[in-house]
């Protein structure tokens, strides 16, 4: 078990009383009736903040909802009550590095290992067990929560009996190099000409950089936390620019090359000389547009801005660093060739570029990574924040997915 580490809002000496004082002073979340907020201690070194619905009755099947970046458990507020009404115990945690969950290290120079995928899956497994469930009916992940959900289903299919992925296709575990002992390594001009995608992006006529590698830099957290427009305005512009309210018209890219990647919006392939706050600032919606935004009104956005103003962004950014450094690819390659064999579903907004940001990923997910893919749904009127932009349709699809599994299980029992 990992030793608990410290958040910026905790006592430097590690005294729990200071942390409890901070937590007790936090404003109550504006939650729909039927959802409660509480803390679950000793989850793989974390004191995990969770939202729950359908908790009144023992024995209900569990659904675990995993958020992405820059989000919170609160992102699932519109799904939790409908799922609970259908008979489920619905659980949404603030994941490691986010929100009111504590026990993680916000230091850029701290240990990255706790933020790697297999440990995030261990967090999920520990929470499910602490809540008294031997298995969950479905693990559902959005954005960066999607690969965590996918790894949960791949590594422990006995616990995570089905998986729904949103906005981020899962192409499968990284491949092991194969047959390389027969090949001579590149040398000289051949090796020099290979270069990196980052060099190629920087050399474009309009120099660019990839957002995930920007998010991995030391300055990214301060760029957003201390941006000139303030955290609230930054998040408003960021959520707006990646939604169906902005001019997102996604299409497939042909290859992982600089010229193709440069077709992505600047929130994915950024201008080389801009940070993320400066990237989204020109797209800040008008006061009239903000007032008209029904899927994320100011009161709800204030939940995000208050939490990120308090914690900063480094916890979530550490997830990107684990990916971009490649430091933990070797342990993931242990599962090379393994597939997700539980029932699976994919949901995304039709206006979400995230579907296509890694060329070929959605095709690999559909045709090889998931052997029981029951449907891929692109929802009209939604961008990247699909479960918030079109909550009723997302809830409907999740319930159809779960009902279909129940029918199949009943049919198999009759055979």
N, C-alpha and C positions, 0 to 999 in steps of 0.2 A: 504494500500500500504506500502511495506517495505521501511524504510528509506535508502537512498543511503549509502553505506559503502565504504571503501577505499582500493584501490590496492596499492601494494608496490611502483608503479611508480607515485603515486599521491602525491600532497602536503599534509603533515601531518595535516595542518590546514584545509584541505578540499577545498582549493581554486581551482576553475575549471581552471583558467588560467594555473596553473602548469601542470595539466593533458593534456590540449590542446596542450601545448608546447611539451610534450613528444609524443603525438599522431602525431603532425604535423612533428616531426622529424623522424618518422618511415619510413623505406623504402617502396616504393610501392610494392605491391604483384605482382609476375609474373603471371598474369592472362591471360587465353585465351581471344581472341577478343570476345566481346559480353557480358563479365561479368564486372560488376562494383562493387566497394567497397564503402560503406558509413556507416554512423552512424545514428541510430534511437534513440532519447532520450526518457526518461520517460517510459521505459518498466518495470513495476513492480520494480522500483528503480534502473534500469540499464540504462546505455548508451550503447546500443547494437550495435556491429559491425556486419554488414551483407554483404554478397555477393548476387548479384542479376543478373539474366538474363531474357530476355523477358519483360523488364520493359518499353519498348518504347511505348506500346499501352495500353490504359486503358481497363479494363473489361476482361482481360484474366483470366482464372481459375488459382488458385495458387497451387503450390506444395511446401511444407515446408520440408527441409532436415536437419536432426539433427545428428550431429557427435558424436563420442565417445571419449575414452581416449587411448593414449595421442594424440588427434587429434585436428582439427580446422574446421571451415567452409570450409577452403581450400581443405579439403579431398574430397569435392564434385565437384571440378573443372572440372572433366572429364564427369560428367553427366549433368551439368547445361546447356550447349549450345545445346546438342541434345534434351533435354526436352523443352527448349525454342523454338527450331525450330519446335516442334510439336504443338506450340500454347499456352504454359503455361508461367505464371509468376513464376519464380523459385527463391526461397529464401533460403539461407543457413546462419544461424547466428553462430557466436562464442557464444556458450552457457555460462551460468553463470559459472564463474570460469576459463574461457578460453580466450586466445588470446587478442584481442583488445577491448573486451567488458569490461567496468568498472562499478563500483558500488557494487562490492562484496568484502568481507573481507578475506584476505589471512592469517589472524592470526589463528594459530592452536587452540588457546584458545578462538576464537571468536564464535559467534552464528552459530550453524550448521543448524538451522531450514530453512534458505533460500535455502539450497541445497537439501531439501527433494523432493521426486518425485512430489507431488501435486503442490508445488511451481514452480518446473521446468516446469510442464504443464501450470501453470499460466503464466510463462514467454512466452511460445510459443503462448498461446491464446492472450496475450497482443500484441505481435509482429504482429500477423495476423490482429488484429483489427486496430492497428496503421497504417498498410499498406493499410487499406481500404477494407479488405475482410471480408464478413460475414461468409464465409466458405472456406475450401480448398478442392481441388479435392483429395489430398492425403497428409498424413504426413508420412515421410520416416525416419526411425532411424537405425543407425548402432552402434553396440557395446553398450555402455551405453546410446546412443541415442535411442536405440530400446525400452527399457522399458518406456522412456519418451514418445515416440510416442505411445506406447500401452496405457499408462494412458490417453493421450490426447483423443484417440479414445474411450476408455471405459467411461470416465467421460463426454466428450462433443461430442457425435456422430453427433449432429446437426451441428457442426462446422467442425470436422475432418471426412470427408465423406468416407474415406478409409484409410488403413494403410498398409505400407510395412515395415517389420522388417528384419534386416540383422544381421546375426552372433550371435545374442543372443535371443534364444527362450523366449517367454513370457508365463509362466505357469498359469497366472491368479492371481487375488488378493490373499493375504495370507488368509488362512482359519481361521475362528473363532473356538476356542475350543468348542466342542459339546458333550453334555452328561456328562460333567465332574462332575456335582453335584452328580451323582450316584456312583462315584468312590472314593475310599480312596486314598489320595496322597501317593506316595512312601515314604518309611522311612527306616532308618537304612542301612543295607547292600544293599538293592535294590537301594536306592537313590545314595549311594556311588559308586555302580558299573556302573551306567549309564555314568558318566564321560562326557567329551566333545570330539568332533572330533579333536580338537586342541591338547588335551592331548594324544589322540591315535596316531595322526600323529607324535608328538614329541617322542613317545616311540617306533617307528618303528626302525628296525635294521639300516636303513639309516634315521636318524631323519629328519622330514619334517615340513613344515608350509604352510598354505594356503595364496596365494598372496593377496587376498582381505583383510585379517586381517593384513598382513604386510603393505599394502597400508594405513591402518588405524592408523599406529603407528606415533608417533611424528617425528621420524627420517627419515621416508621414503622420504619426500620431499628433505631434504638435501642430502640424499644418492644418489639421481639422479641428482639434480641440481649441486652438488659439487663433482661429481664422478671423480675418477682419470683420466679416459679416455676423459672427457669432454662431454657436453650434445650432441653434434653432433654425436660423435662416439657411445655414449650410444643409441641414438635413431636409428642409422643405424643398430646396432646389434639387438635391440629390434624389429624393423620392420622386419628385415630379419628372425629372429628366429620364428616369428609367421606367416610367409608367406609360400607360396608353394615352395619357393626356398630352404627351410630347410627341414629336414627329418620328416615332420609331416604326420603321417598315423593314423588318428583318428578312434576310434571304440567306441561303446556304453559301458558304465560302468554299472555293475549290481546293485550297491547300493552306498549310501552315507556313506561309511566306509573308514577307513584309508587305508586298503590294496588296495581297488579299486581306491581311489583317487590318491594313489601313482603311479598309472600307467600313470597319466597325465605328460606332460613335466614339467621341472622345472620352466618355466615361469608361470605356474599355481600352482603347488605344489612344492614350493621352498625347497632347502636344508635349514635346520634350522639355520645354522650359516652364511648364505649368504644374502646380500641384492640384490635388483634387478639388479643394475649395475654390480655387481660381477657375478650374474647368467648368464647374457647374454654376458659378455665380451669375454669368450672363443669362442663364436660363431660369432665373428666379421668376416664378409666376407672379402675376399682378395681384394686388390686394383683392380685386374682384374674383380672380380665378381661385385664390386661396379660400375665399368665403364660399365659393361654389363647390369646393372639393368635398364630396360626400363620403368618399372612402377613407380619407384621412383628415378629419377636421382638426383645427388648431389644438383643441383640448387633448386629442389623442396624440398628435405629434409631440405635444409638450411632455408626454411620458418618456418618449425617446430622448428628447433634448435634455430633460432633467437628468436622466440616468447617465448619458454620455458626457454631460458637463461634469458630473461627479466622478465618474470612473475613467474618463478618457476612452480611447479606441484601441489601446495597445493589446488588450486581451484578445480581441477578435483579429487584430493584425498578426498576432503570433501564429494563427492558423495558416495564413498565407505564407509566412516565413517557413513553416514546416514543409509546405509544398514546394516553394521556389528554390530552397536550398538543396532539395533532393536528399537531405540527410537521413531520411527515414524510408526511402524507397526500397532499400534492401529488405527490410522486414516485411514490407507489403508484397515484394516479389516472392516471398514464401508461398503466397496464394496464387501465383501466376498460373493461368489456365483454369482456375476455379470459377464457377458461375454462381449466380443467384438463382436458386432453384425453388424458392417459395413464390407464391403468386405476387406479381408486380404490376404497378401502374405508373404512368408518367402524366403529369399535368403541367401545363405552362400557359402563360398568356400568349395570344397570337401576336402581340406586339413586343415580345420579349426577345432581345438579341442574345440573351444567355443561352438559348437553345443551340445557337450556331457558332458561339465564340470559339469553340475548339472544333475545327472541321472533322467530321466523321464520327464524333462522339455519340450523337443521337442514333445513328445507324448501328454502331457497335452495341449500344445498349439494347436496341430493339431486336437485333438479329443474333447476338452471341452472348452478351453479358448476362442477360436475364432470359432464362429458358422457359418461363411461364408468364410472359408479358401479356396481360389481359387487356391492355389498351393504352394508347397515347392520345391525349386530349389537348388541343390548343384552343383556348377560350377567347372568344371575341370580347373586345372591350377591356382587356387586361394586358398589362405589360409585365414587368418583372415581379411585382408584388401581388401575384395572382390571388392569393387567399384573402387579401385585403381589398383588392379592386373589384373582384367578383366573388364575394364570399358564399352567396347562396348556391351558385353553380359548383364551386369547389366542394362544399358540404354534400351536395347531391351526388357528385361523382364518387366521393369517398364512401358514402353509404351504399351506393350501387355496387362498388367494388367489394365491400364487406359482405353484402347480401349475396352476391354471386358466389363468394367463397363458401358461405353457409350452405347454399343450395348444392354446390359441388360436393361438399363434405357429407351432406345428407344422402346424396345419390350414391357416393362411394360406400357408405355404411350399409346400404340396402343390397349391395352386390354380394 
